[in-house]
Amino acid sequence: ARLYGSRSRKNQKLLEGVRQAVEHAQSC
């Protein structure tokens, strides 16, 4: 679900962190 900054590496890294956080939240 990369709606913005799909070609920005910084945004991609941020999205990765967010996805990881979401996964952890779902895991709990």
mmCIF file of the N, C-alpha and C atoms, coordinates in Angstrom:
data_MODEL
# 
_entry.id   MODEL 
# 
loop_
_atom_site.group_PDB 
_atom_site.id 
_atom_site.type_symbol 
_atom_site.label_atom_id 
_atom_site.label_alt_id 
_atom_site.label_comp_id 
_atom_site.label_asym_id 
_atom_site.label_entity_id 
_atom_site.label_seq_id 
_atom_site.pdbx_PDB_ins_code 
_atom_site.Cartn_x 
_atom_site.Cartn_y 
_atom_site.Cartn_z 
_atom_site.occupancy 
_atom_site.B_iso_or_equiv 
_atom_site.pdbx_formal_charge 
_atom_site.auth_seq_id 
_atom_site.auth_comp_id 
_atom_site.auth_asym_id 
_atom_site.auth_atom_id 
_atom_site.pdbx_PDB_model_num 
ATOM 1  N N  . ALA A 1 1  ? 0.856  -1.208  0.000  1.00 0.00 ? 1  ALA A N  1 
ATOM 2  C CA . ALA A 1 1  ? 0.000  0.000   0.000  1.00 0.00 ? 1  ALA A CA 1 
ATOM 3  C C  . ALA A 1 1  ? 0.876  1.236   0.000  1.00 0.00 ? 1  ALA A C  1 
ATOM 4  N N  . ARG A 1 2  ? 1.722  1.338   -0.987 1.00 0.00 ? 2  ARG A N  1 
ATOM 5  C CA . ARG A 1 2  ? 2.607  2.520   -1.079 1.00 0.00 ? 2  ARG A CA 1 
ATOM 6  C C  . ARG A 1 2  ? 1.936  3.529   -2.002 1.00 0.00 ? 2  ARG A C  1 
ATOM 7  N N  . LEU A 1 3  ? 1.132  4.399   -1.423 1.00 0.00 ? 3  LEU A N  1 
ATOM 8  C CA . LEU A 1 3  ? 0.387  5.375   -2.230 1.00 0.00 ? 3  LEU A CA 1 
ATOM 9  C C  . LEU A 1 3  ? 1.269  6.577   -2.553 1.00 0.00 ? 3  LEU A C  1 
ATOM 10 N N  . TYR A 1 4  ? 2.207  6.895   -1.658 1.00 0.00 ? 4  TYR A N  1 
ATOM 11 C CA . TYR A 1 4  ? 3.027  8.085   -1.899 1.00 0.00 ? 4  TYR A CA 1 
ATOM 12 C C  . TYR A 1 4  ? 4.506  7.755   -1.690 1.00 0.00 ? 4  TYR A C  1 
ATOM 13 N N  . GLY A 1 5  ? 5.383  8.424   -2.441 1.00 0.00 ? 5  GLY A N  1 
ATOM 14 C CA . GLY A 1 5  ? 6.822  8.221   -2.275 1.00 0.00 ? 5  GLY A CA 1 
ATOM 15 C C  . GLY A 1 5  ? 7.234  6.800   -2.601 1.00 0.00 ? 5  GLY A C  1 
ATOM 16 N N  . SER A 1 6  ? 6.609  6.188   -3.593 1.00 0.00 ? 6  SER A N  1 
ATOM 17 C CA . SER A 1 6  ? 6.971  4.810   -3.944 1.00 0.00 ? 6  SER A CA 1 
ATOM 18 C C  . SER A 1 6  ? 8.361  4.790   -4.560 1.00 0.00 ? 6  SER A C  1 
ATOM 19 N N  . ARG A 1 7  ? 8.796  5.933   -5.108 1.00 0.00 ? 7  ARG A N  1 
ATOM 20 C CA . ARG A 1 7  ? 10.126 5.945   -5.744 1.00 0.00 ? 7  ARG A CA 1 
ATOM 21 C C  . ARG A 1 7  ? 11.153 6.588   -4.814 1.00 0.00 ? 7  ARG A C  1 
ATOM 22 N N  . SER A 1 8  ? 10.750 6.894   -3.588 1.00 0.00 ? 8  SER A N  1 
ATOM 23 C CA . SER A 1 8  ? 11.690 7.490   -2.637 1.00 0.00 ? 8  SER A CA 1 
ATOM 24 C C  . SER A 1 8  ? 12.234 6.411   -1.700 1.00 0.00 ? 8  SER A C  1 
ATOM 25 N N  . ARG A 1 9  ? 13.542 6.293   -1.625 1.00 0.00 ? 9  ARG A N  1 
ATOM 26 C CA . ARG A 1 9  ? 14.111 5.228   -0.779 1.00 0.00 ? 9  ARG A CA 1 
ATOM 27 C C  . ARG A 1 9  ? 13.827 5.511   0.688  1.00 0.00 ? 9  ARG A C  1 
ATOM 28 N N  . LYS A 1 10 ? 13.880 6.774   1.067  1.00 0.00 ? 10 LYS A N  1 
ATOM 29 C CA . LYS A 1 10 ? 13.612 7.097   2.483  1.00 0.00 ? 10 LYS A CA 1 
ATOM 30 C C  . LYS A 1 10 ? 12.195 6.669   2.840  1.00 0.00 ? 10 LYS A C  1 
ATOM 31 N N  . ASN A 1 11 ? 11.251 7.020   1.982  1.00 0.00 ? 11 ASN A N  1 
ATOM 32 C CA . ASN A 1 11 ? 9.857  6.650   2.264  1.00 0.00 ? 11 ASN A CA 1 
ATOM 33 C C  . ASN A 1 11 ? 9.715  5.135   2.281  1.00 0.00 ? 11 ASN A C  1 
ATOM 34 N N  . GLN A 1 12 ? 10.432 4.456   1.392  1.00 0.00 ? 12 GLN A N  1 
ATOM 35 C CA . GLN A 1 12 ? 10.333 2.989   1.371  1.00 0.00 ? 12 GLN A CA 1 
ATOM 36 C C  . GLN A 1 12 ? 10.816 2.431   2.703  1.00 0.00 ? 12 GLN A C  1 
ATOM 37 N N  . LYS A 1 13 ? 11.925 2.984   3.219  1.00 0.00 ? 13 LYS A N  1 
ATOM 38 C CA . LYS A 1 13 ? 12.431 2.497   4.511  1.00 0.00 ? 13 LYS A CA 1 
ATOM 39 C C  . LYS A 1 13 ? 11.400 2.775   5.589  1.00 0.00 ? 13 LYS A C  1 
ATOM 40 N N  . LEU A 1 14 ? 10.805 3.962   5.544  1.00 0.00 ? 14 LEU A N  1 
ATOM 41 C CA . LEU A 1 14 ? 9.793  4.301   6.550  1.00 0.00 ? 14 LEU A CA 1 
ATOM 42 C C  . LEU A 1 14 ? 8.618  3.331   6.440  1.00 0.00 ? 14 LEU A C  1 
ATOM 43 N N  . LEU A 1 15 ? 8.197  3.055   5.206  1.00 0.00 ? 15 LEU A N  1 
ATOM 44 C CA . LEU A 1 15 ? 7.071  2.133   5.018  1.00 0.00 ? 15 LEU A CA 1 
ATOM 45 C C  . LEU A 1 15 ? 7.434  0.758   5.571  1.00 0.00 ? 15 LEU A C  1 
ATOM 46 N N  . GLU A 1 16 ? 8.672  0.338   5.361  1.00 0.00 ? 16 GLU A N  1 
ATOM 47 C CA . GLU A 1 16 ? 9.083  -0.977  5.884  1.00 0.00 ? 16 GLU A CA 1 
ATOM 48 C C  . GLU A 1 16 ? 8.948  -0.989  7.398  1.00 0.00 ? 16 GLU A C  1 
ATOM 49 N N  . GLY A 1 17 ? 9.414  0.077   8.047  1.00 0.00 ? 17 GLY A N  1 
ATOM 50 C CA . GLY A 1 17 ? 9.317  0.152   9.512  1.00 0.00 ? 17 GLY A CA 1 
ATOM 51 C C  . GLY A 1 17 ? 7.863  0.125   9.949  1.00 0.00 ? 17 GLY A C  1 
ATOM 52 N N  . VAL A 1 18 ? 7.029  0.850   9.229  1.00 0.00 ? 18 VAL A N  1 
ATOM 53 C CA . VAL A 1 18 ? 5.603  0.887   9.588  1.00 0.00 ? 18 VAL A CA 1 
ATOM 54 C C  . VAL A 1 18 ? 4.995  -0.496  9.432  1.00 0.00 ? 18 VAL A C  1 
ATOM 55 N N  . ARG A 1 19 ? 5.332  -1.151  8.337  1.00 0.00 ? 19 ARG A N  1 
ATOM 56 C CA . ARG A 1 19 ? 4.765  -2.498  8.110  1.00 0.00 ? 19 ARG A CA 1 
ATOM 57 C C  . ARG A 1 19 ? 5.212  -3.439  9.224  1.00 0.00 ? 19 ARG A C  1 
ATOM 58 N N  . GLN A 1 20 ? 6.481  -3.332  9.624  1.00 0.00 ? 20 GLN A N  1 
ATOM 59 C CA . GLN A 1 20 ? 6.970  -4.192  10.709 1.00 0.00 ? 20 GLN A CA 1 
ATOM 60 C C  . GLN A 1 20 ? 6.194  -3.898  11.983 1.00 0.00 ? 20 GLN A C  1 
ATOM 61 N N  . ALA A 1 21 ? 5.989  -2.611  12.264 1.00 0.00 ? 21 ALA A N  1 
ATOM 62 C CA . ALA A 1 21 ? 5.252  -2.235  13.476 1.00 0.00 ? 21 ALA A CA 1 
ATOM 63 C C  . ALA A 1 21 ? 3.832  -2.799  13.410 1.00 0.00 ? 21 ALA A C  1 
ATOM 64 N N  . VAL A 1 22 ? 3.215  -2.707  12.242 1.00 0.00 ? 22 VAL A N  1 
ATOM 65 C CA . VAL A 1 22 ? 1.847  -3.227  12.094 1.00 0.00 ? 22 VAL A CA 1 
ATOM 66 C C  . VAL A 1 22 ? 1.842  -4.730  12.331 1.00 0.00 ? 22 VAL A C  1 
ATOM 67 N N  . GLU A 1 23 ? 2.837  -5.402  11.784 1.00 0.00 ? 23 GLU A N  1 
ATOM 68 C CA . GLU A 1 23 ? 2.893  -6.862  11.979 1.00 0.00 ? 23 GLU A CA 1 
ATOM 69 C C  . GLU A 1 23 ? 3.014  -7.179  13.464 1.00 0.00 ? 23 GLU A C  1 
ATOM 70 N N  . HIS A 1 24 ? 3.871  -6.434  14.173 1.00 0.00 ? 24 HIS A N  1 
ATOM 71 C CA . HIS A 1 24 ? 4.034  -6.682  15.613 1.00 0.00 ? 24 HIS A CA 1 
ATOM 72 C C  . HIS A 1 24 ? 2.715  -6.410  16.337 1.00 0.00 ? 24 HIS A C  1 
ATOM 73 N N  . ALA A 1 25 ? 2.053  -5.337  15.945 1.00 0.00 ? 25 ALA A N  1 
ATOM 74 C CA . ALA A 1 25 ? 0.782  -4.992  16.600 1.00 0.00 ? 25 ALA A CA 1 
ATOM 75 C C  . ALA A 1 25 ? -0.229 -6.116  16.369 1.00 0.00 ? 25 ALA A C  1 
ATOM 76 N N  . GLN A 1 26 ? -0.274 -6.638  15.147 1.00 0.00 ? 26 GLN A N  1 
ATOM 77 C CA . GLN A 1 26 ? -1.217 -7.725  14.860 1.00 0.00 ? 26 GLN A CA 1 
ATOM 78 C C  . GLN A 1 26 ? -0.811 -8.987  15.628 1.00 0.00 ? 26 GLN A C  1 
ATOM 79 N N  . SER A 1 27 ? 0.484  -9.176  15.803 1.00 0.00 ? 27 SER A N  1 
ATOM 80 C CA . SER A 1 27 ? 0.962  -10.377 16.499 1.00 0.00 ? 27 SER A CA 1 
ATOM 81 C C  . SER A 1 27 ? 0.494  -10.344 17.953 1.00 0.00 ? 27 SER A C  1 
ATOM 82 N N  . CYS A 1 28 ? 0.545  -9.181  18.582 1.00 0.00 ? 28 CYS A N  1 
ATOM 83 C CA . CYS A 1 28 ? 0.147  -9.075  19.995 1.00 0.00 ? 28 CYS A CA 1 
ATOM 84 C C  . CYS A 1 28 ? -1.338 -9.375  20.105 1.00 0.00 ? 28 CYS A C  1 
# 
